[in-house]
Amino acid sequence: MDKAPGRGDYTFFQNVYEVVKHIPFGRATSYGAIANYLGSRGSARMVGWAMNASHHAPEPIPAHRVVNRNGMLTGKHHFGSPDLMQQLLESEGAIIEDDQIKNFSKIFWDPAKELGL
């Protein structure tokens, strides 16, 4: 059973933020790809929690570039406006229909390949 994030998750969240800061403009990745890169395969939900808390980070985190494995904008409700995540992605060239990135395979950024594992 998953536990709620707590103080012990601080380092994990910071590691997630460091990866997310490397996602280039116009690219997107998944919660699972980040978890896998960090050696925490199966911790995609924790990456999601980190993205939900990213507005507390001391510097901007491009959380809009992180979606689920199917390219769904599952975190869109954490952006203040339900359309903001989509608007940010579209401004970077993503094609969104029904809350899903249609060109996800084209813009997918795999940290294991791009940052090295």
C-alpha positions in Angstrom: 0.0 0.0 0.0 1.3 3.4 -0.9 2.1 5.9 1.8 1.5 9.6 1.8 4.7 11.6 1.1 6.5 12.8 4.1 9.9 14.2 5.2 11.8 11.1 4.1 10.7 11.8 0.5 12.5 15.2 0.4 15.6 13.7 -1.2 13.6 11.7 -3.7 11.6 14.8 -4.6 14.8 16.8 -5.1 16.2 14.1 -7.4 13.0 14.1 -9.4 13.2 17.9 -9.8 16.8 17.7 -11.0 15.8 15.3 -13.7 12.7 17.4 -14.7 14.9 20.5 -15.0 16.8 18.7 -17.8 13.7 18.0 -20.0 14.2 20.2 -23.0 11.7 22.7 -24.3 9.3 20.9 -26.6 9.8 17.5 -25.1 7.9 15.5 -22.4 8.5 12.4 -20.3 6.5 10.1 -18.1 6.4 9.6 -14.3 7.6 6.1 -14.8 10.5 7.0 -17.0 11.8 9.4 -14.3 11.2 6.7 -11.6 13.1 4.2 -13.7 16.0 6.6 -14.2 16.3 7.2 -10.5 16.5 3.5 -9.8 13.0 3.4 -8.3 11.1 1.4 -10.9 7.5 1.2 -9.8 7.6 4.6 -8.0 5.8 6.5 -10.7 3.2 7.6 -8.2 5.9 9.1 -6.0 7.1 11.1 -9.0 3.6 12.3 -9.4 3.5 13.4 -5.8 6.8 15.3 -6.4 5.3 17.0 -9.4 2.2 18.0 -7.4 4.5 19.5 -4.8 6.9 21.2 -7.3 5.3 24.6 -6.8 7.0 24.7 -3.4 10.5 24.2 -5.0 12.9 27.1 -4.7 13.2 27.4 -8.4 10.8 26.8 -11.3 10.2 23.2 -12.2 8.7 22.5 -15.7 6.2 20.0 -14.3 4.0 20.4 -17.3 6.4 18.3 -19.3 5.7 15.2 -17.1 2.7 13.1 -18.0 1.6 9.5 -17.6 3.0 6.6 -19.8 0.2 7.1 -22.4 0.8 10.9 -22.7 -2.3 11.8 -20.6 -2.3 15.1 -18.8 -3.1 13.4 -15.5 -1.6 16.2 -13.4 -3.5 19.1 -15.1 -5.6 19.9 -12.0 -2.5 20.9 -10.1 -1.8 23.9 -12.3 -4.2 26.4 -10.9 -6.3 26.4 -14.2 -7.4 23.1 -15.7 -6.2 24.3 -19.1 -2.8 25.7 -18.2 -0.8 22.4 -18.5 -2.3 21.9 -22.0 -1.5 25.5 -23.0 2.1 25.2 -21.8 2.6 22.0 -23.7 0.9 23.3 -26.9 3.1 26.4 -26.7 6.1 24.0 -26.9 4.7 22.1 -30.0 2.8 19.3 -28.3 -0.5 18.3 -30.0 -3.2 17.7 -27.4 -6.6 16.1 -27.9 -8.9 14.9 -25.1 -6.2 15.6 -22.5 -3.6 13.4 -24.3 -0.4 14.3 -26.2 -1.1 12.8 -29.6 2.6 13.2 -30.7 3.9 11.7 -27.5 6.1 9.1 -29.1 7.7 11.9 -31.2 8.4 14.3 -28.3 9.1 11.6 -25.6 12.3 12.3 -23.7 13.8 9.3 -21.9 16.2 10.4 -19.1 17.9 6.9 -19.2 19.0 7.6 -22.8 19.4 11.4 -22.6 21.2 11.6 -19.3 22.7 8.2 -19.3 22.0 5.4 -16.9 
